Amino acid sequence: MPDLSQLIIATDHLDPLTMALRALIVFFCTLIFLRIAGRRSFGQRSAFDLCITVLLGAILSRAIVGASPLLPTLAAGATLVLLHRLIGILVSRWVWFDDLISGPQRLLVKDGIKDLRQMQAGLITDRDIDVALRKRDDDATLADVSRAVLEKNGEITINLRSTRNKQQ
């Protein structure tokens, strides 16, 4: 059984048991962190949420392999999660803050006419809109589109004109 100091300090030489125990500790701490962060950290798939996922993985992996001391690394992970939670609360209260963090949604198509400026600002191509139309699987064309919106999470939402909806 490894001694407590070997389990906690940073070291280049971890035996398999110590690394396994570190992995177990980090796993349960990460589970707690993600419960604190809330479901949105994986559900929304926005840049803001992806940021926490990547950073948390990068930081906590250092604790498992012994590249950083265990307790300070877990503290850094907890700090990121609490910051993510705080920003999530602020985003839910103030629209302007949400736009600052996640960016605005963009109206790409209105009444079958593409807004090239919004498409360019959102880095959306004609092909991207074509793909979004095909995903609907209802033979809709650009002329059938009432609105196409680039959502904050990067997905394109397409609403068809009401006359098109009644025909089907």
C-alpha positions in Angstrom: 0.0 0.0 0.0 1.5 3.4 -1.0 2.0 5.9 1.8 -0.2 9.0 1.9 2.6 11.4 0.8 3.2 9.3 -2.4 -0.6 9.5 -3.1 -0.8 13.3 -2.7 2.5 14.8 -4.0 3.7 15.2 -7.6 6.1 12.6 -8.7 7.5 11.0 -11.9 7.5 7.5 -10.4 4.0 6.2 -9.5 3.5 2.5 -9.0 0.4 1.0 -10.5 -1.5 0.9 -7.2 -0.8 4.6 -6.5 -1.9 5.6 -10.0 -5.1 3.5 -9.7 -5.9 5.1 -6.3 -5.3 8.5 -7.8 -7.6 7.6 -10.7 -10.3 6.5 -8.3 -10.1 9.7 -6.3 -10.1 11.9 -9.4 -13.0 10.0 -10.9 -15.2 10.5 -7.8 -14.1 14.2 -7.5 -14.9 14.7 -11.2 -18.3 13.2 -10.7 -19.0 15.6 -7.8 -17.6 18.5 -9.9 -19.9 17.7 -12.8 -22.9 17.4 -10.5 -22.0 20.9 -9.2 -21.5 22.2 -12.8 -24.9 21.0 -13.7 -26.3 19.3 -16.8 -25.6 22.2 -19.1 -21.8 21.5 -19.1 -22.4 18.6 -21.5 -26.0 19.2 -22.7 -25.6 22.6 -24.5 -22.4 21.9 -26.4 -21.6 25.6 -26.6 -18.0 27.0 -26.7 -18.5 28.0 -23.1 -19.4 24.5 -22.1 -16.8 22.8 -24.2 -14.2 25.0 -22.5 -14.9 23.6 -19.1 -14.9 20.1 -20.5 -11.5 20.4 -22.1 -9.9 22.3 -19.2 -11.2 20.0 -16.6 -10.0 17.0 -18.4 -6.5 18.5 -19.0 -6.1 19.6 -15.4 -7.5 16.4 -13.7 -5.4 14.1 -15.9 -2.3 15.7 -14.3 -3.5 14.5 -10.9 -3.9 10.9 -12.1 -0.4 10.6 -13.7 1.4 12.4 -10.9 2.5 15.4 -13.0 0.9 17.7 -10.4 0.2 17.3 -6.7 -3.3 15.8 -6.1 -4.9 18.3 -3.8 -3.9 21.5 -5.6 -5.0 20.0 -8.9 -8.4 19.0 -7.4 -8.6 22.6 -6.1 -7.9 24.0 -9.6 -10.6 21.7 -11.0 -13.1 22.7 -8.3 -12.3 26.4 -9.1 -13.1 25.9 -12.8 -16.3 24.1 -12.0 -17.5 26.8 -9.6 -16.5 29.5 -12.1 -18.5 27.6 -14.8 -21.5 27.4 -12.4 -21.3 31.1 -11.6 -21.1 32.2 -15.2 -24.0 29.8 -16.0 -26.1 31.6 -13.3 -25.2 35.0 -14.7 -25.9 33.9 -18.2 -29.4 32.8 -17.2 -30.1 36.1 -15.6 -28.8 38.6 -18.1 -29.3 38.3 -21.9 -26.5 40.7 -22.6 -24.1 38.5 -20.6 -25.2 35.4 -22.4 -24.5 37.2 -25.7 -21.1 38.2 -24.4 -20.2 34.7 -23.4 -22.0 32.6 -26.1 -22.4 35.1 -28.9 -25.7 36.1 -30.4 -27.9 33.9 -32.5 -27.8 34.9 -36.2 -30.8 35.0 -38.6 -29.3 33.4 -41.8 -32.4 33.1 -44.0 -35.7 35.1 -43.8 -38.5 34.2 -46.2 -36.3 32.2 -48.4 -33.6 34.9 -48.8 -30.2 34.4 -47.4 -28.5 37.1 -45.4 -25.0 36.9 -46.7 -23.6 39.3 -44.0 -24.9 37.1 -41.2 -23.8 33.9 -42.9 -20.3 35.4 -43.3 -20.2 36.6 -39.7 -21.2 33.1 -38.5 -18.8 31.4 -40.9 -21.8 29.6 -42.5 -21.6 28.4 -46.1 -24.4 27.7 -48.6 -23.6 24.0 -48.1 -24.2 24.3 -44.4 -27.7 25.6 -45.0 -28.2 22.8 -47.6 -27.1 20.2 -45.0 -29.5 21.7 -42.4 -32.3 21.4 -45.0 -31.5 17.8 -45.9 -31.5 16.9 -42.2 -35.1 17.9 -42.0 -35.9 14.9 -44.3 -39.0 16.6 -45.8 -37.8 17.7 -49.2 -37.9 21.4 -48.1 -36.0 23.9 -50.3 -34.7 27.3 -49.6 -37.9 28.8 -51.0 -39.9 27.0 -48.2 -37.8 28.5 -45.4 -39.4 31.1 -43.2 -36.4 31.4 -41.0 -33.0 29.7 -40.6 -31.2 30.6 -37.4 -27.6 29.9 -36.4 -28.1 29.1 -32.7 -25.6 29.8 -30.0 -24.5 26.2 -29.9 -23.7 26.2 -33.6 -26.7 24.3 -34.8 -28.9 25.7 -37.6 -32.6 25.7 -36.9 -34.9 25.9 -39.8 -38.6 26.9 -39.7 -40.7 26.5 -42.8 -43.3 28.9 -44.1 -46.8 28.1 -42.7 -48.1 27.5 -46.3 -45.5 24.7 -46.7 -46.5 23.2 -43.3 -50.2 23.0 -44.3 -49.4 21.3 -47.6 -47.8 18.3 -45.9 
